[in-house]
């Protein structure tokens, strides 16, 4: 087997794992599937002046910064708690307990007990008594909620049921009614709109060779590619990926601050370098301008790739790429706005190369990672 080649972008992100994030060279090499000798050479070439002593000092400095940040955060929490709880500081334990119940989603119980000078055992004993009273009240309210719902013949939602209860003299809150209805699956009955038919226009640049046949028998038969965006305080960071349908493995990726055709070409170039396909590969994409450019067409011709395009406005034609982006954003990004593009790059690199390809269990593959699935198949 020929030696694997890596793009400069891959090398740069691998070196950052060692230099900036403090991981050891053998650990990073094992996680990324490269030789430790090569990674040592990359680190030496990028930062020859940084010795192991410097890395150790950097780790110690980072640890001290984390410790101080935790201490500052703890002091700030105590300060904020004292501001909110100043009215109950001189009150009895039960008044303090009620304050703790109202704010237990904001502060830890241990912190509130220490600042308010009450015993945790006393708080939990009082809480158990309150829970029993709360459950009895929930059962009583549920009877009234069901009566209101049945009287409306099932068309009342939580807000209208809440209005009936308030009119009857109950003092409960709307959120409590919503919680009880959700818990007991009491839902308003509504009609349904007719589903809108989606009939996307076929591409005039390349036909749809894939036709949603997302299961293939051998590697390097069909690749799917797409582009998404990641929010940072410095602006958008765009991510292009290439996924091999055989094992759902990300075989190429690229990140850039601009949405240019080079972004798509760099991701496809990484896939070609890493996989070195010995047969013609179908590359499926949407009808984005990056994939319809003349440069992209010429690149495919030069590397024995067959372009394929989804219908316009039909995301299901490229569902595997969309599914990967959904997993990335739900499992790692989680609606976060990164402080810088570099932080976003490092986090996305870690998700793709360390977690997704090598560790994450994929439901389509029978609960194994893409790398394990490929290894077992070959």
N, C-alpha and C positions, 0 to 999 in steps of 0.2 A: 504494500500500500504506500502511495506517495505521501510525503510529509505534508501536514496541514499548514496552510498559509493563513495569516491573520491580518486584518486591515489595521491601518494606523489608529483608527478610532477604537477598535477592540483593545489594542495594546495600551493606549492612553488610559482607558477606563480600568484595565487590569492593574496598571502601575498605581493608579489612585487608590485602589484597594489596599495596597501595601504602604504607600507613602503618606496618604492623607487619613485613611481610616484605621491604620495601625495593625492590620492583619499581617501575619508572618508570610514569607514567600512560599514555604511548602504548603501552608494552609490554603492560600489563594490558588496556587497551582493545582492542588487536588480538586478544589471546588470548580475551577474553570476548565479542567481537562487539558492543561498544558504542562510542559515539562518545567521543573523548577529551574533548570539551567537556562532555559530560554527566558523565563520571567526575571531571573537575576540580571541577564543581559539587558532586558528592557528597562529595568529599574536603574541600572548603571548608566545607560545611554540617556535617559530622561533627566536624572538628577544625580550626577556623579559625586557631588559634594556631600550628599546626605549619607552619613554612616549609621551603623547600628546604634551607636551611642546617641545620635541625634534622634533616632526613632524612639529610643527608650525615654529620652527627656520629653519628647512630644507626647508620649503616652501618659507620663506622669503629670504633665501640665494639663492634659485633657481630663484626667481623673480629678485633679484638684479643682478644675473649673466646674465639673459636674457636681462635686461635693458642695462647693460654694453656692452653686445655683439652687441645689436642693435646700440648703440652709436658708437662703434668701426667700425661696418660695414658702418654706415653713413659717418664717417670721411674718411674711406678708399675709399668709392665711390667718395667723393668730391676730394680727392687727385688724384685718377685715372682720373677723369674727367678733372681736371686742367692740367694734363700731356698731355692728348689727345687734349685738346682744347686750348693749349697755343698760337697756331698760330692765333686764331680768337678772343682772348681776347680784342685786341685793334681795331678790325674791326667793321663795321657797323652792325645794327640789322639783315639785310637780310643775311649776311654772317654767322652770328651766327644761324639764323633760319635753313639754309641749313645744318650746322653742327648738329643741333638738330635732323633734319629729319634722317640723316645718323646713329645717335646713339640712337634713341628713343627706340630701342629694348634692349638696354643695360642699360639705365638709365631712371629714372622717369622724366617726363617733368617738374614737380615742382622743382626737384633738379637741372636740367640744367638751368632753368630760374633763380634760386637763384644764382648759381655759375657764370653764364655768365652775370648776371645783365640785363635781358630783361624781358618785361612784358608778362605774359601768354596770355593776350587778344590779344596783337599784334601778337604773334606767331600763334594763332589759326586763326586770320583773314588772315594772310599770307598763312596759310595752306589751307584754303578754296579756295583761288584764285589758288593755285598750284594744288589742286585736280581737279578743273575744266579743267585746261590746260592738266593735266595728262590724264583725261578721253577722251578728244578730240584726244590726241595723240594715246591712246589705240585703239580708233575706226578707226583711219587711218591705224595703223599697222595691225589691224585685217583683213582689206580688202586685204592687201599684203600677209598676212599669208594664207588666204583662196585661193588666186590665186596660190601661190606656192604649196599648198596641192593638189588642183584640177589638176594642171599641172603634178603632179607626179602620178595621178590616185589613190591617197589615201595611197601611201606606204611610204611617208615621215613622219618622226617623228619630234620632236622639233629641234634636232641638225641639220638635213638636211634643214629644213625650215629656221633656223637661218643662215645657210651658204648661202642660196639664198638671204636672206635679206642683208647680209653683202656684197655680190657680187653686189647687186643693189645699194650700197652706203648708206644703213641705218646704224645708229650708236647705235641701241638698243642692249640690253644685252640678253644673252641666257635665263636667269631666267625670263625675261619679256615675251619672246616668250613661254616658258613653261607654265607660269601662264595663258596667254591668251588662249592657246590651251586647257589647262585643264579646264578653266572656261567655254569655249564654246564647250567642249566635242569633240574636234578635235583629233582623235587618228589614228595612223598608222594601216593599215590593215595588219594583219599577218596570216599565216596559223597556224594550231593547231597540236600539237603532239598527237599521239594516247595515251590515258591514259594507264598507266602501270597497269596490273592486279596484285593484291596482294592476294596471296594464302598462308596464314600462316599455319604452321604445327600444328596439334592438340597436346595438352599436353599428355604425357604418364603417368603423375603423377595423374592428376585428370581431368575428362571430363568437358566440358563446359556445365554446367547445366543452365546457364543464357540464352545463345543464344540471347543476345541483347534485352531481354524482360525487359526493364527498368522501366515499370510501374507496381506497385504491389498494392494490395488492403488494406493490413493491415500492421502495423509496425512489425519489427523484423521478416520479411520473407526473405529478401535478403539484405545482406550488401556487399558493394564493397570496396576494399582497394587497395592502391597504395602508392608509395614512390616518392618524388621529392626532389630536392636540392635547397638550398638558398645560395647565395654567400655572404661571409663576408671577412673582411681583415684578420681574424684569420684562414680562411679556410672554407670548406663547412660545412653547417648545413643541416642535412637530416631530412625531415619531412615525417612521415607516418600517414595516416588518414584512418578512417573507416566511410563510409557514408551509412546511412539507405536509401534505395531507395524509401521508402514510402513518406517521407517528405523531402528528400534530406538533411537530418540533419547530421552533423558531430558528431557521437556518440562516437568516440574514436580517439585519436591522440597521437603522441609521437615525440619528437625531440632529436637528438643525433648528436655528431660530427663524429660518425663512422657508416658505412653502414653495420650493422650486423643484424643477425636474431632477436636479442633482440629488435631492433627498431620496427619491424613488430609485434612481440609478445606483446610488451607493449601497442601499440595502440589497438590491439584486446582485451587485458585484460581490458583496460579502457572501451571499448564498452560492454564487458560482465558485468562488475561491475555496469555500469550505467543503462543498459537496462534490465538485468536479464531476458532473454528470456525464455518463458515457452513452446516453441516449437523448433523444429529443424530449424536452420537458415543456409541458403546457404551463404557462404563467397566467393565472386568472386575476383580473382586477376589475375595479369599477370603471366608469367612463370619465375619470378625472383627467384634467389637462396634462398632468405629469405623465400619465400612462398613454395618452394619445399623441404625445410629442414625437417628432421625427427622430430625436436622439434615442428615445426609448425603443422605437421600432428598429433602428439600426443596431442598437445594442443586442436586441433579441436575435436578429439575423446573424450577428457575428458570433454569438455563443450558443447557437443551436437551440433557441427557445421559441416556443409557439405562443404568441399573445392570444388571450381570450378575454372577453369583456362581458360584464353583467348588463342586463337591461337597465336603462336609465330610470332612476327612482325606485329600484327594487333591491333593497339591501339583503334580501334572503338569498339572492344569487351568489353572494359572497359571505355566507353566514359564518364560516369557520374563522375568517379574519375578524369579523365583528364580534364573535364569541370570545376570541382572545383579548380584544380590547376591553370587553365587558369584564372579564376576569381580572385584568390588570387594574382597572379603575375601582372595582369593588374590593379586591383583596389587598391592594397595596396603596393606591393613591387615596381612595376613600374621601373624595371631594376636597382634598387638601390643596392649598395654594402654596407651592414651594417658594422659599425666600429667594433663591437664585436658580438660574438654569443649570448650573453645575450640580447643585444638590438634586435637582430633578433627574439629571443624567445619571448620577451615581445610583439613585434609588431604582430607576428603571433598569439600568444595567444589572444590578443585583437581582431584581425580580426575574429577568429573562434568563441570564446565564447561570445564576446560582440556584434559584428556586424553581422556576417554571420548567426549564429543560431537564434538570437533573434530579429534582426532588418531588415536585408537586404531583400528586396522584390525579390522573386524568380519567374521568368517567367513561369516555369513549374507548379508552385503552384497557378497560377492565380493572381500573384502580391502580395502575402502575404509571411511572413517569415516562415521558417520551424517550429519554435516553435508555431506560431499562427495557422499554418495548422494542426499540431498534436493536439493542444488543441481543435480546432473546430471539428476534426474528432472523438475525444474521449469524 
